[in-house]
Amino acid sequence: MEYIRNLRPLLQNSHKRLPIRCIQDHYCCKSSNNIGLRPNRRVDKFKTRLVSGPRFEDFVKGVSINKTPVDNERSTDKHPYLSEDSELGNARKVCFETYGCQMNVNDTEIAWSILQKKGYQRTNELSEADVVLLVTCSIREKAEQTIWNRLQQLTAMKKKRLKTLAPMKIGILGCMAERLKTELLEREKLVDVLAGPDAYRDLPRLLAVAGGGQQASNVLLSLEETYADIMPVHHTPHGYSAFVSIMRGCDNMCSYCIVPFTRGRERSRPVISILEEIRVLSEQGVKEVTLLGQNVNSYRDTSEEQFCGADPTQLSQGFRTIYRTKKGGLRFVDLLDRVSNIDPDMRIRFTSPHPKDFPDEVLHLIEERGNICKQLHLPAQSGSSNVLNSMRRGYTRETYLELVGNIKNIIPDVCLSSDFIAGFCGETEDDHQLTLSLIRQVGYNVGFLFAYSMRKKTHAFHQLQDDVAPEVKRRRLEELICVFREEAARINAALIGSTQLVLVEGESKRSALELCGRSDGNVKVIFPKDDVAVKPADSHTAPIHPGDYVLVKILSANSQSLRGHAVCHSSLKDTARHNPSLCNQHLSL
């Protein structure tokens, strides 16, 4: 954006660059009798060029002064130096490799939707691929190193490609393209195409340029891009589950996080396009949808005038933000309400949320709706108020625990998961012990734990010292994982004897004689592949397929999974979650 700020005064004051004396000579009349001014052709010509030239908003991708609703027939930008035919795939085969979070899975589906319409074909075989696109993550150093290693392998494969075939093109998509564009293009020269998270519409042009032997890059961040008019091509193994992006970017600016710099500012997708996508997925038989966003529960649709009220955003009690309170818009609770009403037999999950955006109205809706999973991701990051303050998380240990208590009060059977960072800047041994005690006090059944790695551009990079030794980080991480597993084992053990409604994913990885699925609490459940009753107490049996709901009685548990045997086929609509007599009937089968 710096070059835009420098360019703005130049565009606004371009007339000052003209020689003042020359302008006056043309405008002044030597005859005292001729008071009028003669036409100044040079100035008129310059003004015409200035008016017809680019405006400020032309230099910022996606910005418009007057916002208009998304047009499903939205036309792509035209490039006069490329023919439309040059952007066609012409049956060239593209192979995607996706790394990192679920958002990258959704980005892959969006990118593939765009390329498919241009005539590309998809393959999972690298040996067949004309184009290899890596959808990347920059959240940690280890994630980036994985991509660097993979690029070296692909480059070696590219050099060995038969001369009779078209040259393989390698592309980097997503956060790493945004963060390391100079290194990827200029220093290492390992890639042909770079496309940031907001530039997937431009992929056909970028590949056309690369096809001509040039490197091509577009990493401009947008203030508006949500890909609302693009239906992702969902590429799940069995078609039972799908990710749906509802917002992009993040405004929280946590001191350790690179996301605001690689994904940009928060902008929410219009609710009408989200509902339409989920209706289509329901018609296709999808049984579970996960709503996605970097800060998914801060969703705020202001695309229509009737949504733009003056009511401030409601935060969880005691939480704060570093930005000014936002007003108006259709909120996350409104979206969740509408989404859950589309298909009562479709499970609804969402990730990744921020604890600050769980006001009571959201919690009560989750408890009320049978198809909204009673599993919440509640990233804590640390159990120490001092570290949380350094992280700029907007809450203290005490505030977080109060939220946990409120959630468990409103949703008694809730399952909680969380994120934790070991060895953040300035973390002492006492801070580490506080994090261990928080894990024991809250009780999570799923966790994502990492050792801290400094990211350039972040607040921590500029203002803090990465002063925890690597060996200390590793030791603390191991201790966190150990305590986390102990608590998860305890929580899962409490489910022995219960009956869980499981959405079947497919065969277990360890045995073709067993099936695997997920409970409402997002815990893996493994059970024998047997035919089971079509309905409770029914003598008719039927095999179990991926995408089926089955009731499974839990017989054993560990920190990672539950084991049991299937009782019968079921559905969300038929399973009376809050009907004790029906639950007892299931248990007796």
N, C-alpha and C positions, 0 to 999 in steps of 0.2 A: 504493500500500500504506500510505501515511502515515495516511490516514483510518481504515484498519482498525486500525492500532496505537492510534489515539486512541479508537476505539470500543470496543475490547476491555475496558479497565478499566470502562467505563461499563456494559457488559453484565454483567460479573462482580460489580460492586458497586452494582447499581441500588438495593438496599434502603437504602443510606445516604442516598438522596435523600428518604426519607420522614421526616416530623417525628418525632423520637425521643420527645418528650413524649406525642404522640398515641398512639403505639403502647403506651407504658407505661400510659396511662389505661385502655386497653381490656383489658390483661392483668392488672392489679392488682385485687385484691378488697378492698373496705373492711372486709368482715366478717372478723373474726379466726377465726370458726368455719369459714369456707369457704376451705379451703386450695387447692382445685383452680382451674384457669384456665378462664375462659369463652372460647368460640370468638371469634376475631377475624375477622369477615367481610371487613373491608376488606383485611387482610393476605392472607387466603386467596384473595380475588379477584385481588389483584396477583400472587401466586405462580402462580396458574393461567394468567394472561396471560403471565407471564414464561416459564413452561415451554413453553407452546404457541407462543410467538413465534419469531422467526428465531434460529438459532444462528450462531456465528462463521463456520463453514464455508459458510453460505449467502451470505456476503458475498464469498467468493472463488470465482470461476467455476471449475468443474471439479474442486474439491478434495473428496476424501472421506476419512474416517478409515480405513475399511476398503476397500482396493482390491479390486475384483472384475474378472474377465476381461471383455473387451469383449463386449457383447451385440449380435449383428447386428440384433436387433429393437429396438434402443435407441429409446426414445420421446423426442420433442423436448419442450422445456419448454412448458408451457401458459401462456397469457396470458389471464386472465379478462376483460380489457377488450377483447379481440379475438375475434371468432368464427373458427372454423377456416376458413370459406369466404373470409374476408377475406384470408387468406394465400395463396390460390390465384392462380396466374398468369392463368388464364382466357385462354390463348392470347396474352397480351401478349408482344411480341418484345423480346428483350434482345440487345444488342451488346456484346461484350467487346473491350477494347483492352489488350494485355498489354505491359508494359515491364519491362526489367531481366533478371534471372537466370532460369535454368531452373526454379528453385523457384517463381517467379511463373507460369510456364507450368503447372506442376502445380497451383498454387492456383486458376488459372482453371478447370482441369478439375474440381476438387473443387466449386467454387462452381457451375459449370454443372450438375453432377450433382444438387446440392441443388435448384436452381431447376427443372430439368427434371422432377423428381418432383412438383413443385407445379403443373405445367401451363404453364410458360413455354415459349416457342419461341425459337429462336436465329436470329439474322440477322447477316450481315456488312455489310449496307447501313444506314448511319446514317439515311438518309431514311425507312427503315421502322421504326426502333427506337423502342419506347416507353420503354425503359430502356437507358442507356449506363453500363457499369461499367468503370472504369479500374483495372487491377491494377498497383500502383505500386511504385517503388523509391526508397529514400532514401540509398543508399550514397554518392552524390556530389551536390554542389550542381547540377551540370549535369543530372542525371537528374530532380531535382525541378523545375528550371526548365522542362524539357520538359513536365511535367504542368501546371504553372501556365499555360503558353501554350496547351496543349490545352484546359484548362478555359475559358479566355476564348473560344476558338472555339466550343466546345460550348454555352456560355451564349448566345452570339449566335444560334446555330442554334435553340436552345430558344425564344428570343423570337420567331423568325420562323415557328415551327411553326403550321400551320393551326389555327384555333380549333375546327374541326370534329373534330379529333383529340384524343385524350387528351393532357394535358400530359406532355412528356418529363421523365423523372427521371434525374438524373445522380448517380452514386455513385463514391466512391473506396474501393478495397479495398487491403489490404496495408500495407506498411511506412509509407508516407506518411500514411495514415489514422491510424496509431498515433502518429507523431511530430508531426504538425501539425494535430491535431484542432481546437484552438481557432481557429487562423487560417482553416482551411477552413470551419468552421461559422459562426463569429461575425463575424470581421473581413471576410472577402471574400464570404461568403454565396453561394458558387458551386455548392454541392452540396446534394443532398437526403438522401443516405445516406452514412454512413461505417461501414466494417466492417474491424476490424483482422484480422491473420492468424489469430487464434483464434476469430473470430466469424462464420465463414461459415455455420454452422448457423442463425444468427439472421437471415439475409438475407430469407427470406420475411416475417417479422414487420416488419423494418425497411422493406421496400418497401411493406408494407400501411400502416404509419404514414405514410410519405411520400405514399402515395396519398391520404391524408386531408388533405394540405396542410401537414404538419409535417415539420421536419427530424428525422432519426432517426440515432442513433449507438450503436455498441457497439464499443469498442476495448479491452475487458478482456483482459489476457493470462492464459493458463491455465497451470497447472502440469502438466496431464495431456493436453490435447487433442492428438491425432495424426491425427484423422479416419480411424482404423483401420477403421471399419465402413462407410466410404463408398467405393464403387468409382468412381474418377474416370472421366469420359467423355473418353477420349483423342481429341484433335482434331488429328491430324497430317495433312499433305497427302495422303500415300499409305498411311498405316497400317502402315508397315514399322518404325517406331521409336516408343518411348514412354519417358516419364519416370515413375519410381516413387519417391515420397517414403518414406524409411525412418526419418527422425528430423527433429525441428524444434528450432529454438533453438540457442544457443551459450553455452558457459560460459567461453570462453577470455579474454574481456575484453581483447583487444588494444586498445591505447590510442587507435587511430585509428578504431575500428569502432563503428558504430551498431547493428549487428545484435542484440546481446544486449538492447538497449533497445526494439527494434521487434519482435523475434521471441521474446524471452523466454528462459527457461532451457532447457537441453537435456532432451528427453524422447524416447524411442525408441518406435517403433511395434512392437507385438507381432509376432514373427517369423511366426506362423501366418497373419496377415492379409497380410503382404508376399508370402509364398509363394503364397497363393491368388490374389492379383492377378496375379502373374507367370504362373501356370498358365493363367489366363483369357486373358492376352495371347498366350501361346504358342499356345493353341487358335485364336485369331483370326488367326494367321499373322504376328504381330510378330516381326521378326528381330533387333531390338536394343533392349535395355533399359538405361537409365542410372539408377542408384540415386542418389537426391538427399538432401542434407542440408547444413545450414550448416557442420557439421563431420562429414561423412558417415562417416568411418572411426573416429569415437569412439562409434559405435553400441553400445548396451548395453541389451539387453532384460531387464528384471527383472519381467516380468508374471506369470511362473509361479514357484512356490516352488522347483522343482528347478534353476532358473537362478541362484538367489540364494546363491552360494557365498561363500567368504571370500578367494578369490584376488584379489590386486590387479591393476589394469589394467596391461598391459605397454606401455610407451612405446618409441619409437625410442631407440637408445643415445645417452645424453648429453643428451636433451631433458628439459624440466621444465615444470610447469604452475604457475599462481598459486593453484590450488585444491588441496584435499586429495586424495590418491590415492583413486580410486573402487574399490570392491570388488564382485565378483560380477557376475552377469548374463551373458547370451549375447552374445558379442563379435562384432565385425565379421567376423573370420575365419570364425566359425561360420556367420554369415548368408551370406557370400560362397560358402562351400562348398555350402550347401544350394541357393542360388539357381542356381549354375552347373550343378547336377545336374538341374535341371528340364527343360532342353531343350539338348542338346549343339550344336544348330544355331542357338542364339540368342546373339548377342554380349552380353557384360556389361561395362558401363562404370560408373564412379562419380565423382561430383563434388559438392561441392568438399571435398577432404580437407585435413587439417593435417599438416605433416611429422612432428609428434610421434607420430602414430598409425600408423607403419609398422614395427611389430616384424617380425622375420625370418619369423615364421610366416605373416604376410600375404603377404610377398614370395614365399616358396616356393610358396604356393598359386597365386598369379598365374602364376608360371612353369610350374607343373604343368598347369594347366587350359587347354586349347586355345581355349575360348570366352570366357575372361576376357582382355580386350584388354591388350596389353603397352604401354599408354600410361598414364602416371601424371601427374597434375597435382600439382606440387610447389611451392606458393606460397612464394617467398622473401621478397618485399616489399622487401628491401634486401640489399646485399652488405657492409654495414658493421656490425660487431658493436656499435658505439656506437649506431647508429640502431636496430638490432634490439632493443637493450636499452630504448631509449626507447619503442619500439613494444610492448614487453612480449610479445615473440614466444616467449620461452622457449628460445632457442638462440643460438649464436654463428655467425659465418661458417664457422669451422673445423668446428663440429658439423654444420652443413648440408652442407658438402662431404664429410664422412665418410659421411653418409647417402647422398649421391649415389653415392659410390664403392661402398658396400655394395649399393645397388640395381642398379648396372650389373654388379656381380660376380655377383649372383644371377639377374638377368634381362638377359643380354647384349644382346638386341635391343630393349631398352626405348626408348620415345620419351618425352621429357619436355616438359611445358609448365609455365608459371609465371605468377605475378602479380608486378608491381613497381610501387612508388609513387615518383614523382619529387618531390623537394622537401618531404619530411616535416620536421616541427619540428626545428630545430637541425641539419639536414643541411648539412655543409660540402662544399666542392669535392672534398676528399680522400675523403669518404664517397661522393660521387657516382662518383668514379673507381673506387672499390672495387666498386660495383654493376656498372659497365661490365665490369670484369675478371671478375666472377663469371659474367656472361652468356657471356663468351668462354670461360671455363674449363669451364662445365657443358655448354653446347650444347643449346639448346631449339629445337624446331621449331614451337611455337605459343606465343604470349605475349599477355598482357593487361596493358597498361601505362597508367597514369593519373597525372596531376598531383594532388598532395594537395589535398583541400578539407576544412576543419575542419567537424566535425559536433557540434552541441550534445549535451550529456549525456555525451559520451565522456570518458575520463580525460585525453586530450590537451586537450580544451576547458577543463577545470578546472585542469590542472597545467602545461601546456606553452604555448609561444608559437609561433604560426604566423608565423615570422620569415623565411621564404624568399620573396623578392619574386616576384610573379606572372610577370614576364618571365624570371626565372631558372628557375622551375619549367618554363615552356614550353620553354626552351632545353635543359634537362636531359632533359625528356621526349623531345624530338626526337632527342637523342643516343642515348638508350636504344633508341628505335624503330629508329634506323639500325643500331646494333650488333646488335640482335635480328634484323633482316632479313638482315644479312650472315651471321650464324651459321645461321639457318634455311635460307638458300640453300645454304650449304656442306653442311649435313646432308642436305637433300633431294637435292642433286646426287649424293651417295654412293649413292642408291637407283637411279640410272640403270642399266639393264641387269637389274634385279631384276624378279621377278614378284610383284605384290601382290594379295591377295584383297580385293576391293572390294565393299562393299554399295551397290547403286545407289540413288540418291535421286530421280533424274528427269533432265529435260533441263537442259543447261547454260544459265545465264542469258544467255550471249552468243550461243548458236546452237542452233536447234532440230535441227540435224544432229549434235549432240554430246550425250553423256550425262555425268552427274556423279555421283560417289559418294565414299565415305570409305574409306580404308585402315584397317587395324588400329590404326595410329598416329594416327588421326584427322586425316589430311592429305587435302585435297581432291584427287581424281583425275579427270581429264577425258579422254574417249576418244570416237572416232566411234561413231555409232549404227548399227552393222552387226549382221546376224545372225551368230551364232558357234556353234561346235560345242557340242553338248549335253554331251559329255564329252571329255576329252583324247583326241586322235587319233581322234575319231569323225567320220565323213563327214556325219552328220545335223546340220543347223543349226537354230537357233531364235532368234527376236527376243529382245532384252533388255528387261525391264520393271523399274520401280521395285520394290525389295524383293528383287531377284535378287542372288545372289552371283556375281561373275565374276572370273576371273583376268585381270589386266591387266599386260602387259609395259611397263615404264616406259622412255620414250624421251627425255624432257627434263624439266627441273625448274626452278622458281624458288622464291623465299622463301614463296610463298603456296600453290603447288599443284604437282602432278605431271601429266604428260601421257604418254599411251601408246596402245596398241591392245589391245582385248579379245582374249583367247586362246580362252577357252571358259567355259561355265557351270560352276559348282562349288558347294561348300557347305563349311561349317566341318568337318563330319564327314568329307568326302571329301578335304579339303586336308590333306596331311601336312606340317604346319609344320616338323617336325623330321626329315623323311625326305629326305635330299639327293638320292637317285636320282629321286624323284618330282618334286622341284623342278627338277632338270636337265631332266627330260622336258618339263615345262611351258615352260621357257625355250627349248627347241629347236623348239617348235611355231610 
